[in-house]
């Protein structure tokens, strides 16, 4: 229910911005976790930019908020602490190194598995950090751990 007593459209609510904390806090800690409309997310502050994504790794549900941020091929990535999967902060792509086994002089190169981790929008207003959940209609691998039986935070409904 809204303050005026009218029922709120649940789909609209799911994509509304939620204040998750203060800018000065995340700049000091460089990361924070939050629950946005029953979905656990991690927010990173890295090199002057904010990034938000599902908190559980798409591969096996690892805790991304405990991972290290490293650059691979010029792209900042969170490295899952469980199996070392590399996920770009900006796009949620899974990265891996590839090499042509038939070419003995070939050097490994970084390749994309495509978007695997759902990325959410971060905005700053008057020192407050807001997260808006992704409304992208595609199925993302990290959805498996953010919804259903594997969801850590259970909805009260």
Secondary structure by P-SEA (a helix, b strand, c coil): cccccccccaaaaaacccccccaaaaaaacccccccccbbbbbbbcccbbbbccccccccccccccbbbbbcccbbbbbccccbbbbbcccbbbbbbbbccccccccbbbbbccccbbbbbbbbcccbbbbbccccccccccccccccccccccccc
